[in-house]
Amino acid sequence: MKAKSPSRTAEHNALFRAIEGARRPKDRIVDDRMALSFLSPSFRFVASLARNPLVSAMLCRYIDARWPGSRTSLLARTRLIDEYVTSALANGVSQIVVLGAGFDSRAYRLAEAERTWFFEIDHPNTSAVKKAHIERSLGVLPKHVTYVAADFECDQVPASLQAAGLDGSRPSLFLWEGVSNYLTEDAVRSTLSFIGSLAAGTALAFTYVDRAVLHDPTGFAGGREVQRTIARLEERWTFGIQPGRAPGFLKECGLDLDSDLSAADYRQRYYKNAARIRGYEFYHVIFGHVPSRAGLSDAYSSREVTLAQSQ
């Protein structure tokens, strides 16, 4: 990330969601009414063009050819985690922590979100820009969202969240999407170990990239293209996990793995032509939870992982 700029990849992701939001409601994988408000004028202009179905189709074809699999992976991943959060909200989760929140909009657009306390933690640059966008779009910062400015590489994330009011004695839901690949292994382990030390039943949705794409991006469809783009944006990927090592990696941090889905897996759920879509298979979504200790119940966690294990 550039020293004085918010994340550019966060804006690219918001652009993909905004373009998708211009499609007919019955055709949308994701319906994110907030995405447009996060965009710079130039990106907002591009998204506005997508209101024309023909132009929208051309934009999607261009993006899919330029960065194979990135758009469809992002949209399917967003939908998957949306449904996971919706399940948690329906089951009465009282705290949701969005780590590296970027331009995540779940606290503002998902039904019943306002009945739960959200903590959005991100780099101070991105956090400040996001707050300005939210206030401009909604007229006021929502009372159910607490914004926490912190750098995962430099600051004490646990202390920052506890100072903001997070109650570690109650089961929470942590979302850590699209972040770990930009960090060091120490930073990832430290944050996951903090989550693993919290109340039994605390749930986690976490993304990572196959570490092989860091060393040989040509081994994956679209790998070379995405590596070139993030290098140009000065947001290089620095961390990955070998998929077979994921259960052990989480266990070392005090967490149990419930499921591990690659982009090919979660695209299969939402795209009728998923078998013909290639690219971004190196991207994974993990669902996990803090196991019971000394006889405490995992009931909350069991309800939450049902969605991840279904279909």
Secondary structure by P-SEA (a helix, b strand, c coil): cccccccaaaaaaaaaaaaaaaccccccccccccccccccaaaaaaaaacccaaaaaaaaaaaaaaccaaaaaaaaaaaaaaaaaaaaaaacccbbbbcccccccccccccccccbbbbbbccaaaaaaaaaaaaaacccccccbbbbbbbcccccaaaaaaaaccccccbbbbbbccccccccaaaaaaaaaaaaaccccbbbbbbbcccccccccccccaaaaaaaaaaaacccccccccccaaaaaaaaacccccccccaaaaaaacccccccccccccbbbbbccccccccccaaaaaaaacccccc
